[in-house]
Amino acid sequence: MLASVQGRPSFKRLPRAVREQQMLDAAVRVFSRRGFHEASMDEIADEAGISKPMVYAYLGSKDDLFRACVNREGTRLLESIVAAVGDDLPADEQLWRGLRGFFGFVGAHREGWAVLYRQAKSRQPFAGDLAALRARIVEVVAGMLRKAVTQQGADARDQDLIASAYALVGAAESIADWLADHPEEDPDRSAARLMNFSWLGARQLLQGELWQPSSA
């Protein structure tokens, strides 16, 4: 009888919020490693060091758990950008800090990035959650560009600002995907690359220079 009691797994009692974060950490690792379809609740429970029924009790089905991972990592990403951008800074400094926040998140949370942009974006209904997150990031970037235009005493159509913001976010995502596979790379260096690529051209545009095709 004693041996049977000793052989049972024992779980340290933790506050619910702490336990949930522990489960989400484990789930992010497993989903990034296995992919959504190959990941199992058994492996996630083992990774977290808890029982599978506890995972279901706290976070629901595998779909529910994956969505919780997407929402948490997406919130972390957005917060890392917003927290880095000061309201009273010049537009170029805002953009630079926002890029540093973005690439800093990817460098520190490569598994979270994999869940967000390699797993969620190709699967419904999770792709809708990711699209909403992306729209919020685009809105933040468009606000920075609008500020830059205003500081120059110029006007810009909202559609032009939104399109430019989508282009910048898309470029950032591509570089971030590369950064996620190269842990030896410095996230700040990635931010500087994109800053040089985007802001030098944006500055000329704000000064009134426009490219025209040679055939025009």
C-alpha positions as CSV (number, residue, x, y, z in Angstrom):
1,M,0.0,0.0,0.0
2,L,2.8,2.3,0.9
3,A,4.6,1.6,-2.4
4,S,1.4,2.4,-4.3
5,V,1.0,5.8,-2.6
6,Q,4.7,6.6,-3.1
7,G,4.4,5.7,-6.8
8,R,1.6,8.2,-7.5
9,P,2.7,11.5,-9.2
10,S,2.5,14.4,-6.9
11,F,1.9,18.0,-8.1
12,K,3.0,21.0,-6.2
13,R,0.1,23.2,-5.4
14,L,0.4,26.5,-7.3
15,P,-1.9,29.5,-7.8
16,R,-4.2,28.9,-10.8
17,A,-2.7,31.8,-12.8
18,V,0.9,30.4,-12.3
19,R,-0.2,26.9,-13.3
20,E,-1.9,28.2,-16.4
21,Q,1.2,30.0,-17.5
22,Q,3.2,26.9,-16.9
23,M,0.9,24.9,-19.1
24,L,1.0,27.6,-21.8
25,D,4.8,27.6,-21.7
26,A,4.9,23.9,-22.2
27,A,2.2,24.0,-25.0
28,V,4.1,26.7,-26.9
29,R,7.3,24.5,-26.8
30,V,5.4,21.4,-28.0
31,F,3.4,23.2,-30.7
32,S,6.5,24.9,-32.1
33,R,8.4,21.6,-32.1
34,R,5.6,19.3,-33.4
35,G,3.1,21.5,-35.1
36,F,-0.5,21.7,-34.2
37,H,-1.7,18.3,-35.7
38,E,1.2,16.3,-34.4
39,A,1.2,17.8,-30.9
40,S,-0.6,15.7,-28.3
41,M,-2.1,16.6,-25.0
42,D,-0.2,13.8,-23.4
43,E,3.1,15.4,-24.5
44,I,2.0,18.8,-23.4
45,A,1.1,17.5,-20.0
46,D,4.4,15.7,-19.7
47,E,6.3,18.8,-20.7
48,A,4.4,20.8,-18.1
49,G,4.9,18.1,-15.5
50,I,1.2,17.8,-14.7
51,S,-1.6,15.4,-15.5
52,K,-3.5,15.5,-18.8
53,P,-6.9,15.9,-17.0
54,M,-5.5,19.0,-15.3
55,V,-4.7,20.5,-18.8
56,Y,-8.2,19.9,-19.9
57,A,-9.7,21.2,-16.7
58,Y,-7.7,24.5,-16.9
59,L,-7.5,25.3,-20.6
60,G,-10.0,23.0,-22.4
61,S,-9.5,21.1,-25.7
62,K,-6.4,21.2,-27.8
63,D,-8.0,23.9,-30.0
64,D,-8.7,25.9,-26.9
65,L,-5.2,25.5,-25.7
66,F,-3.7,26.5,-29.0
67,R,-5.9,29.6,-29.2
68,A,-4.8,30.5,-25.7
69,C,-1.1,30.2,-26.8
70,V,-1.8,32.4,-29.9
71,N,-3.5,35.0,-27.8
72,R,-0.8,35.1,-25.2
73,E,2.1,35.3,-27.6
74,G,0.3,37.9,-29.7
75,T,-0.4,40.0,-26.7
76,R,3.2,39.8,-25.6
77,L,4.3,40.8,-29.1
78,L,2.1,43.8,-29.3
79,E,3.0,44.9,-25.7
80,S,6.7,44.7,-26.5
81,I,6.1,47.1,-29.4
82,V,3.9,49.6,-27.7
83,A,6.0,49.6,-24.5
84,A,9.1,50.5,-26.6
85,V,7.5,53.5,-28.3
86,G,7.4,56.8,-26.5
87,D,4.6,59.2,-27.2
88,D,6.8,62.3,-27.2
89,L,9.6,61.0,-29.4
90,P,10.4,62.0,-33.0
91,A,8.8,59.7,-35.6
92,D,12.0,58.1,-36.6
93,E,12.9,57.3,-33.0
94,Q,9.4,55.9,-32.5
95,L,9.8,53.6,-35.5
96,W,13.3,52.5,-34.4
97,R,12.2,51.6,-30.9
98,G,9.1,49.9,-32.2
99,L,11.3,47.7,-34.5
100,R,13.6,47.0,-31.6
101,G,10.6,45.9,-29.5
102,F,9.3,43.7,-32.3
103,F,12.6,42.0,-33.1
104,G,13.5,41.8,-29.4
105,F,10.3,39.7,-28.9
106,V,11.2,37.4,-31.7
107,G,14.8,36.9,-30.4
108,A,13.6,36.2,-26.9
109,H,10.5,34.1,-27.9
110,R,11.4,32.1,-31.0
111,E,9.0,29.3,-30.1
112,G,6.2,31.9,-29.6
113,W,7.0,33.4,-33.0
114,A,6.8,29.9,-34.5
115,V,3.3,29.3,-33.0
116,L,2.1,32.7,-34.2
117,Y,3.5,33.0,-37.7
118,R,4.2,29.4,-38.8
119,Q,1.4,27.5,-37.1
120,A,-1.6,29.9,-36.6
121,K,-1.7,31.8,-39.9
122,S,-2.4,28.7,-42.0
123,R,-5.2,27.3,-39.8
124,Q,-8.7,28.4,-39.3
125,P,-10.1,29.7,-37.0
126,F,-6.7,30.7,-35.6
127,A,-5.8,32.6,-38.7
128,G,-8.5,35.1,-37.8
129,D,-7.0,35.7,-34.4
130,L,-3.6,36.4,-36.1
131,A,-5.2,38.7,-38.7
132,A,-6.7,40.8,-35.9
133,L,-3.3,41.0,-34.1
134,R,-1.7,42.0,-37.4
135,A,-4.3,44.7,-38.0
136,R,-3.6,46.2,-34.6
137,I,0.2,46.3,-35.3
138,V,-0.5,47.9,-38.7
139,E,-2.6,50.5,-36.9
140,V,0.3,51.3,-34.6
141,V,2.7,51.7,-37.4
142,A,0.3,53.8,-39.5
143,G,0.0,56.1,-36.5
144,M,3.8,56.5,-36.5
145,L,3.8,57.3,-40.2
146,R,1.0,59.8,-39.8
147,K,3.0,61.5,-37.1
148,A,6.0,61.7,-39.3
149,V,3.9,63.3,-42.1
150,T,2.3,65.8,-39.7
151,Q,5.7,66.8,-38.4
152,Q,6.8,67.7,-41.9
153,G,3.7,69.8,-42.4
154,A,2.5,67.6,-45.1
155,D,-0.7,65.7,-45.8
156,A,-1.2,62.0,-46.6
157,R,-4.2,59.9,-47.6
158,D,-5.2,57.4,-45.0
159,Q,-5.1,54.7,-47.6
160,D,-1.5,55.5,-48.5
161,L,-0.5,55.4,-44.8
162,I,-2.2,52.1,-44.3
163,A,-0.7,50.6,-47.4
164,S,2.8,51.7,-46.3
165,A,2.2,50.3,-42.8
166,Y,1.3,46.9,-44.3
167,A,4.4,47.0,-46.4
168,L,6.6,47.7,-43.4
169,V,4.9,45.1,-41.2
170,G,5.3,42.5,-44.0
171,A,9.0,43.3,-44.3
172,A,9.4,43.0,-40.6
173,E,7.6,39.7,-40.5
174,S,9.9,38.3,-43.3
175,I,13.0,39.4,-41.5
176,A,11.7,38.1,-38.2
177,D,11.0,34.7,-39.7
178,W,14.7,34.6,-40.8
179,L,15.8,35.8,-37.4
180,A,13.9,33.0,-35.7
181,D,16.0,30.5,-37.5
182,H,19.3,32.2,-36.8
183,P,19.8,32.5,-33.0
184,E,23.3,33.8,-33.5
185,E,21.9,37.0,-35.0
186,D,21.4,40.1,-32.9
187,P,17.8,41.3,-32.9
188,D,19.0,45.0,-32.8
189,R,21.0,44.4,-36.0
190,S,17.8,43.2,-37.7
191,A,16.0,46.3,-36.5
192,A,18.8,48.5,-37.9
193,R,18.7,46.7,-41.3
194,L,15.0,47.4,-41.7
195,M,15.3,50.9,-40.3
196,N,18.0,51.8,-42.9
197,F,16.0,50.2,-45.7
198,S,12.7,51.8,-44.8
199,W,13.4,55.1,-43.1
200,L,15.9,56.5,-45.6
201,G,13.3,56.1,-48.4
202,A,10.5,57.4,-46.2
203,R,12.5,60.5,-45.3
204,Q,12.9,61.3,-49.0
205,L,9.2,60.8,-49.6
206,L,8.4,63.1,-46.7
207,Q,10.6,65.7,-48.3
208,G,8.5,65.6,-51.4
209,E,10.7,63.3,-53.6
210,L,8.7,60.9,-55.7
211,W,10.0,58.1,-57.9
212,Q,8.8,58.1,-61.5
213,P,9.4,55.4,-64.1
214,S,11.9,56.4,-66.8
215,S,9.3,55.7,-69.5
216,A,6.9,58.3,-68.0
